[in-house]
């Protein structure tokens, strides 16, 4: 078992050829935080930041083989989960993650921000049943909150209610991201029975992969011993730095993560 002073953080998710999202973006974010990256690929997507054209799911047995090999050789300090395209993959991950016992940041990307579906109906149900209950931190946008909570999420009040519902289903902490609502964005963090509203000024522009960057930054922070609230606050700041840099860089969007 390999152990180093630098913690290993495992990204589990899809591969985006542009590396603007998915495990490629996760690895770049881990580099920003000085943690050692590992990755398990659950799907190959055909995209370049303007919408997903196709998704080729990795067979669950192949996902399990990747994971088993890494777990046999590395001491993993935290896990970040993104795209889970099949129910079988969701179920096997639950079993392995319970055995591992490391903090888990679950960012269940069900649809790409640029367009395109990333998980089947069965996968969405399995994520809700199998992975939400093992999440240390669940990060969801409004649509993902709607799917997993089974209720509409259109207002700040709805965000509070959805966060509490998802926590009742087992997630230790829930961050409902309000970036898709009108006005300056407000995120809702539920943790230990308390709700905190995290506000910010809206930055214009459409950025590819911000959800991946936020969740992987939070996972890196948890691997380093941060509390959930510390991890969320820093992850949100990281995304704002990315967006600010992307607005300057134009089409280079998110390709040079800034610490």
C-alpha positions in Angstrom: 0.0 0.0 0.0 1.5 3.3 -1.1 1.4 6.1 1.4 3.0 9.5 1.0 2.9 12.9 2.9 0.7 14.1 0.0 -2.8 12.6 0.2 -4.1 10.6 -2.8 -7.5 11.7 -4.0 -9.5 9.5 -6.4 -11.7 11.0 -9.1 -14.4 8.6 -10.5 -16.3 9.8 -13.5 -16.5 10.3 -17.3 -13.7 11.4 -19.6 -14.2 14.6 -21.6 -11.7 14.8 -24.5 -11.4 18.6 -24.0 -10.6 18.0 -20.3 -12.9 20.9 -19.5 -15.0 18.6 -17.3 -14.9 15.0 -16.0 -11.9 13.3 -14.5 -9.5 15.4 -16.6 -10.8 18.6 -15.0 -10.7 16.8 -11.6 -7.0 15.9 -12.0 -6.2 19.5 -12.9 -8.0 20.7 -9.8 -6.2 18.2 -7.6 -2.9 19.6 -8.9 -4.0 23.1 -7.8 -4.4 21.9 -4.3 -1.2 19.8 -4.1 -2.8 16.4 -3.7 -1.9 13.3 -5.7 -4.5 12.4 -8.3 -6.0 9.0 -9.2 -8.8 8.4 -11.6 -11.3 5.7 -12.6 -13.2 6.3 -15.9 -16.9 5.4 -15.9 -17.6 6.6 -19.5 -16.1 8.1 -22.6 -18.0 11.1 -23.8 -17.7 12.8 -27.2 -17.7 16.5 -26.6 -15.7 19.7 -26.7 -17.5 22.0 -24.3 -20.5 22.8 -26.5 -22.7 19.8 -25.7 -22.3 16.0 -25.4 -22.6 14.3 -28.7 -22.4 10.7 -27.5 -21.7 8.7 -24.3 -20.0 5.3 -24.2 -20.5 3.8 -20.8 -17.7 1.7 -19.3 -18.8 -1.7 -18.4 -19.4 -2.0 -14.6 -16.9 -4.9 -14.4 -14.2 -2.7 -16.0 -15.0 0.1 -13.6 -14.6 -2.4 -10.7 -11.3 -3.7 -12.1 -9.9 -0.2 -12.3 -11.1 0.6 -8.7 -9.8 -2.7 -7.3 -6.4 -2.2 -8.7 -6.1 1.3 -7.3 -7.4 0.3 -3.9 -4.9 -2.5 -3.7 -2.0 -0.1 -4.1 -2.9 3.3 -2.8 -4.1 4.7 0.5 -6.9 7.0 -0.7 -7.8 10.0 1.5 -10.9 11.2 -0.3 -13.1 10.4 -3.3 -14.9 12.6 -5.8 -17.6 11.0 -7.9 -19.0 12.6 -11.1 -20.7 10.9 -14.0 -22.3 7.5 -13.2 -24.0 6.3 -16.4 -25.4 3.0 -15.2 -27.2 1.5 -12.2 -24.7 -1.4 -12.0 -21.8 1.0 -11.6 -23.7 3.0 -8.9 -24.3 -0.2 -6.9 -20.7 -1.5 -7.1 -19.4 1.9 -6.1 -21.5 1.9 -3.0 -20.1 -1.4 -1.9 -16.5 -0.3 -2.4 -16.9 3.1 -0.8 -18.5 1.7 2.3 -15.4 -0.6 2.6 -13.0 2.3 2.0 -14.5 4.6 4.5 -12.9 7.8 3.1 -14.8 11.1 2.6 -16.9 11.1 -0.6 -17.9 14.2 -2.6 -20.7 13.2 -4.9 -21.4 15.5 -7.8 -24.0 13.5 -9.8 -23.8 15.0 -13.2 -27.0 13.8 -14.8 -26.9 16.2 -17.8 -24.1 18.2 -19.3 -24.2 22.0 -18.9 -23.8 22.3 -22.7 -26.5 19.8 -23.4 -26.7 16.0 -23.4 -27.8 13.4 -21.0 -25.1 11.6 -19.0 -27.1 9.0 -16.9 -29.9 6.7 -17.7 -33.2 6.7 -15.7 -32.1 3.5 -13.9 -28.8 5.1 -13.1 -30.5 8.2 -11.6 -32.6 6.0 -9.4 -29.5 3.9 -8.3 -27.6 7.1 -7.5 -30.4 8.3 -5.3 -30.7 4.9 -3.5 -27.0 3.7 -3.4 -24.7 6.8 -3.6 -26.5 9.6 -1.9 -26.5 7.7 1.4 -22.7 7.3 1.4 -21.9 10.9 0.4 -20.0 13.1 2.9 -20.9 16.0 0.7 -23.5 16.0 -2.1 -23.3 18.9 -4.6 -26.2 19.4 -6.9 -27.6 22.0 -9.2 -31.3 22.8 -9.4 -32.1 20.1 -12.0 -30.1 17.4 -10.2 -31.8 18.4 -6.9 -35.2 18.1 -8.6 -34.4 14.6 -9.9 -32.8 13.2 -6.8 -35.3 14.8 -4.3 -38.3 14.1 -6.5 -39.7 17.6 -6.2 -39.5 20.9 -8.1 -36.7 23.3 -7.1 -37.4 26.8 -8.5 -36.9 29.1 -5.5 -34.7 29.6 -2.5 -37.3 28.0 -0.3 -37.4 25.0 -2.6 -33.6 24.8 -2.3 -33.8 24.7 1.5 -36.5 21.9 1.3 -34.6 19.9 -1.3 -31.4 20.1 0.7 -33.2 18.8 3.8 -34.8 16.0 1.9 -31.5 14.8 0.4 -29.9 14.9 3.9 -32.8 12.7 5.2 -31.8 10.2 2.5 -28.4 9.8 4.1 -26.0 12.5 2.7 -24.0 14.0 5.6 -24.0 17.4 4.0 -25.8 18.8 0.9 -24.9 21.8 -1.2 -27.7 22.9 -3.6 -26.2 25.3 -6.1 -28.4 28.2 -7.3 -26.5 29.5 -10.2 -29.3 28.7 -12.7 -31.7 31.1 -10.9 -32.1 34.7 -11.8 -30.1 37.4 -10.1 -27.0 37.0 -8.0 -26.4 33.3 -7.2 -27.2 31.8 -3.8 -26.1 28.4 -2.8 -27.7 26.5 0.1 -25.5 24.3 2.4 -27.3 21.9 4.7 -25.0 20.4 7.4 -25.7 19.0 10.8 -29.3 20.1 10.8 -28.4 23.7 10.0 -28.9 25.6 6.7 -26.4 28.3 5.5 -27.0 30.5 2.5 -23.8 31.3 0.6 -24.2 34.4 -1.6 -22.0 35.8 -4.3 -22.0 38.3 -7.2 -22.8 36.8 -10.5 -20.0 36.6 -13.1 -21.2 36.7 -16.7 -20.4 34.0 -19.2 -21.1 30.3 -19.5 -18.3 28.1 -18.2 -17.8 24.4 -19.0 -17.0 22.2 -16.0 -17.5 24.5 -13.0 -19.4 21.8 -11.1 -16.6 19.3 -11.5 -14.1 21.9 -10.4 -16.1 22.8 -7.3 -16.6 19.2 -6.2 -13.0 18.1 -6.8 -11.7 21.2 -4.9 -13.9 20.2 -2.0 -12.6 16.7 -2.1 -9.0 17.9 -2.1 -9.8 20.1 0.9 -11.4 17.2 2.8 -8.4 15.0 2.1 -6.3 17.7 3.7 -8.4 17.7 6.9 -10.7 20.6 6.2 -14.2 20.7 7.7 -17.1 20.4 5.3 -17.9 24.1 5.6 -14.2 25.1 5.1 -14.1 22.8 2.0 -17.3 24.3 0.5 -16.2 27.9 1.1 -12.8 27.3 -0.5 -14.3 25.3 -3.4 -16.7 28.1 -4.2 -13.8 30.6 -4.2 -11.8 28.3 -6.5 -14.6 28.3 -9.0 -14.9 32.1 -8.9 -11.2 32.3 -9.6 -11.6 30.0 -12.6 -14.5 31.9 -14.0 -12.7 35.3 -13.5 -9.7 33.9 -15.3 -11.8 32.4 -18.1 -13.5 35.7 -18.7 -10.1 37.2 -19.4 -8.8 34.2 -21.4 -11.9 34.0 -23.6 -12.2 30.7 -25.4 -9.5 29.1 -23.2 -12.3 28.6 -20.6 -11.2 26.7 -17.5 -8.1 25.2 -19.2 -5.7 26.9 -16.8 -7.0 26.4 -13.2 -5.8 29.2 -10.9 -5.1 28.7 -7.3 
